[in-house]
Amino acid sequence: MIPLDNLQGKGVISADELVALLDTSAAPVKMVDASMSMPSSPISAIDSFRHKRIGNAVYFDIDDVADANNPLPHMLPSPGVFETKIGAMGIGNDDIVIVYDQHGIGFAAARAWWMFRVFGHRKVYVLNGGLPYWEARGHKIIDTPPIKPPHAVYKAIFHDELVADMAAISNNIETAQCALLDARDQARFDGHSAPGSGHIPRSLNLFFMNCINQDGCLKSKDELEPFLSIFPQNKKIITTCGSGVTACIVTLALYEMGIEDAAVYDGSWSEWSQPQLQNPVARS
């Protein structure tokens, strides 16, 4: 049996812990597939979801649970939109939410996890290793067509301390009050990969893949320590990336290390680098 108290302070849940939780939890456990479609895959994430799922999973599309009026990709929606979208998935405030990804720990599952936290959901976890690791461990896979869940009432409470905007990033260039971690690969961070690449002044590079093992699982605390210990421990941390997705993987790793208040710059490089804004860009 896995008491819920044992998950306090954790952002990820192992496959074995999930099995025990599904067997013993008195509270409803809702599975959420938050995978993104990958350019290299001939099958979309939603089509894969329809043919291979864990339990009662619903599909969470970060481009749908988003601000439809913002030209930037998958930006945070309003609390009202989040309430409507999550309620339509049959998820209530008291449910235990387990988010997983078809591509291991990486990509959009961490983004969905962060979004749930931004809107006040505390009992939310990412399945370590995602669908591939779950399947490799021999756990049950559902291949029948998904059933639309009954509508639930969801109330969102916005936690602005977990979100950073462009004004906060601009201010940090002057004050250096926060540690800004950029989750993109070093070539893009340094500005060598393509025209328009580079990084926000005062930011430091922590490639998100350095937080993930070859089996698709998030690294353990001992494995993460060498990467995270080089960054300031006495400052508020803000993570950033290309469009606010892989930054959430670094945020999840920080959460596992006990840093629960790290914020994500939602607009990230896709906002900061717009030529008309004339924001400063650093290159190494």
C-alpha positions in Angstrom: 0.0 0.0 0.0 1.2 3.5 -0.9 -0.2 6.0 1.6 -0.9 9.4 -0.1 1.3 11.0 2.6 4.3 9.2 1.1 3.8 11.3 -2.1 4.1 14.6 -0.2 6.8 16.8 -1.8 7.1 14.5 -4.8 6.5 15.5 -8.4 6.9 12.1 -9.9 5.4 8.7 -9.1 6.9 5.4 -10.1 5.1 2.7 -12.0 5.1 0.4 -9.0 3.8 3.3 -6.8 1.0 4.0 -9.3 -0.1 0.3 -9.3 -0.3 0.3 -5.5 -2.1 3.7 -5.5 -4.7 2.5 -8.0 -5.3 -0.6 -5.9 -5.6 1.2 -2.5 -6.6 4.8 -3.0 -9.9 5.9 -1.5 -9.7 9.1 -3.6 -10.4 8.9 -7.3 -7.2 8.6 -9.4 -7.5 10.2 -12.8 -5.0 9.4 -15.5 -4.1 12.1 -18.0 -2.1 11.6 -21.3 -0.6 14.9 -22.1 1.6 13.9 -25.0 2.6 16.2 -27.8 2.7 15.0 -31.4 6.3 14.6 -32.5 7.4 15.8 -36.0 9.3 12.5 -36.5 6.3 10.3 -35.7 3.8 9.3 -38.5 1.1 9.0 -35.9 -0.3 11.9 -34.0 -0.4 11.8 -30.2 -4.2 11.8 -30.1 -4.3 8.8 -32.5 -1.8 7.0 -30.3 -3.9 7.8 -27.2 -7.0 6.3 -28.8 -5.2 2.9 -29.3 -3.0 2.7 -26.3 -3.7 4.2 -22.9 -3.3 3.6 -19.1 -6.5 3.0 -17.2 -9.2 5.7 -17.5 -6.9 8.2 -19.1 -8.2 11.3 -20.8 -6.3 13.3 -23.4 -4.8 16.7 -22.4 -3.8 18.8 -25.4 -1.6 21.7 -24.3 -2.5 23.6 -27.5 -6.2 23.2 -26.6 -5.9 23.9 -22.9 -4.4 27.3 -23.7 -5.1 30.9 -24.4 -6.7 30.9 -27.8 -6.3 34.6 -28.2 -2.5 34.6 -27.7 -0.5 34.2 -31.0 2.2 32.4 -29.0 1.9 28.6 -28.8 0.2 26.9 -25.9 0.2 29.9 -23.5 -1.6 29.5 -20.1 -5.3 29.9 -20.4 -7.4 32.0 -17.9 -8.6 30.2 -14.8 -12.1 30.1 -16.3 -10.9 28.3 -19.4 -8.9 25.9 -17.4 -11.9 25.1 -15.2 -14.0 24.4 -18.3 -11.5 22.2 -20.0 -10.6 20.2 -16.9 -14.2 19.8 -15.8 -14.9 18.4 -19.3 -12.2 15.8 -18.7 -14.2 14.6 -15.7 -11.5 15.8 -13.2 -12.5 17.4 -9.9 -10.5 19.3 -7.3 -10.3 16.3 -4.9 -9.0 13.8 -7.6 -5.5 12.5 -7.6 -4.1 13.4 -11.1 -1.4 11.3 -12.7 0.0 12.8 -15.9 2.0 10.7 -18.3 3.7 11.0 -21.6 4.0 8.7 -24.6 7.7 9.8 -24.8 9.0 8.9 -21.3 9.2 11.6 -18.6 9.8 14.3 -21.2 8.0 17.0 -23.0 4.4 17.9 -22.4 3.5 15.8 -19.4 5.7 18.1 -17.2 3.9 21.1 -18.8 0.5 19.7 -17.8 1.8 19.0 -14.3 2.9 22.6 -13.9 -0.4 23.9 -15.3 -2.3 21.9 -12.7 -0.1 23.3 -10.0 -0.5 26.9 -11.3 -4.3 26.5 -11.0 -4.1 25.2 -7.5 -4.1 21.4 -7.9 -1.7 19.9 -5.3 -2.3 16.1 -5.8 -0.8 15.9 -9.2 2.2 13.7 -10.2 4.0 12.8 -13.4 4.4 9.1 -14.1 8.2 8.5 -14.2 9.2 7.0 -17.5 5.8 7.6 -18.9 3.9 5.1 -21.1 7.0 3.3 -22.5 8.4 2.5 -19.0 4.9 1.5 -17.8 4.5 -0.9 -20.7 8.1 -2.3 -20.3 7.3 -3.1 -16.7 4.5 -5.3 -18.0 1.6 -3.2 -16.6 -1.8 -3.2 -18.2 -2.5 -1.2 -21.4 -6.0 -0.3 -22.6 -6.5 -0.5 -26.4 -10.3 -0.1 -26.7 -11.8 3.2 -27.8 -11.8 5.8 -25.0 -15.1 6.6 -23.2 -16.1 10.2 -22.6 -16.1 10.8 -18.9 -19.0 12.4 -17.0 -18.5 16.2 -16.6 -17.0 17.3 -13.3 -17.0 20.7 -11.5 -13.5 22.1 -11.2 -12.5 25.3 -9.4 -9.2 26.9 -10.3 -7.1 29.0 -7.9 -4.4 30.9 -9.7 -0.9 30.8 -8.2 0.9 33.7 -9.8 4.2 32.9 -8.0 4.7 29.9 -10.3 4.5 32.0 -13.5 6.9 34.6 -14.8 6.1 37.1 -17.5 8.3 39.3 -19.8 8.2 42.2 -17.3 9.7 40.0 -14.6 12.4 38.8 -16.9 13.3 42.3 -18.0 13.4 43.5 -14.4 15.8 40.6 -13.5 18.3 41.8 -16.1 18.7 44.9 -13.9 18.3 43.4 -10.5 19.6 39.8 -10.8 17.3 38.8 -8.0 16.4 35.5 -9.6 18.3 32.7 -11.2 17.1 32.2 -14.7 17.7 28.6 -16.1 17.3 28.0 -19.8 16.4 24.4 -20.7 17.3 24.5 -24.4 20.4 22.8 -25.8 23.7 24.6 -25.6 23.9 25.4 -29.3 20.7 27.3 -29.3 21.6 28.9 -25.9 25.0 30.0 -27.2 23.4 31.4 -30.4 25.3 29.1 -32.8 22.5 26.9 -34.1 20.4 29.3 -36.2 19.7 33.0 -36.9 17.9 34.5 -34.0 19.2 32.1 -31.4 20.9 33.1 -28.3 19.7 33.6 -24.7 18.2 36.1 -22.3 21.0 38.1 -20.5 21.9 36.7 -17.0 20.4 33.3 -17.8 22.3 30.0 -17.3 22.1 26.9 -19.4 20.7 23.6 -18.0 19.7 21.4 -21.0 16.5 19.5 -20.0 17.9 16.2 -21.3 20.6 16.3 -18.6 17.7 15.7 -16.1 16.6 12.5 -17.9 18.1 9.0 -18.0 18.3 6.8 -21.1 15.3 4.8 -19.9 13.1 8.0 -20.1 12.9 8.4 -16.3 13.8 11.5 -14.4 17.2 11.2 -12.8 17.3 10.5 -9.0 18.1 13.2 -6.5 21.7 12.0 -6.3 22.0 12.1 -10.1 20.5 15.5 -10.4 22.6 17.1 -7.7 25.7 17.7 -9.8 23.7 19.6 -12.4 21.5 21.6 -10.0 24.1 22.4 -7.3 26.0 24.8 -9.6 23.1 27.2 -9.6 22.4 29.8 -6.9 20.5 28.2 -4.0 19.5 31.5 -2.3 17.5 33.0 -5.2 14.1 32.5 -6.7 14.5 30.3 -9.7 12.7 30.9 -13.1 13.0 28.4 -15.9 12.7 29.2 -19.5 13.1 27.3 -22.9 11.7 27.7 -26.4 8.0 27.9 -25.7 7.5 27.0 -22.1 7.4 23.2 -22.4 10.8 21.7 -21.7 11.3 24.4 -19.0 8.7 22.5 -17.0 10.9 19.4 -17.0 13.7 21.4 -15.3 11.0 22.7 -12.9 9.9 19.2 -12.2 13.5 18.2 -11.4 13.8 21.2 -9.1 10.6 20.1 -7.4 12.1 16.7 -6.8 15.1 18.4 -5.2 12.8 20.2 -2.8 12.6 23.5 -4.7 8.8 23.8 -5.0 8.5 27.5 -5.8 10.4 27.7 -9.1 8.4 29.7 -11.7 8.2 29.2 -15.5 8.5 32.0 -18.0 5.5 31.1 -20.0 6.3 33.1 -23.1 10.0 31.9 -23.0 12.2 32.4 -26.1 9.2 32.5 -28.5 8.1 35.7 -26.9 11.4 37.2 -25.8 13.1 36.9 -29.2 10.4 38.6 -31.3 12.3 41.3 -33.3 9.6 44.0 -32.8 10.1 43.8 -29.0 13.8 44.6 -29.3 14.7 42.7 -26.1 18.4 42.3 -25.4 19.9 39.0 -26.5 23.1 37.5 -25.3 25.4 35.1 -27.2 28.3 33.0 -26.0 
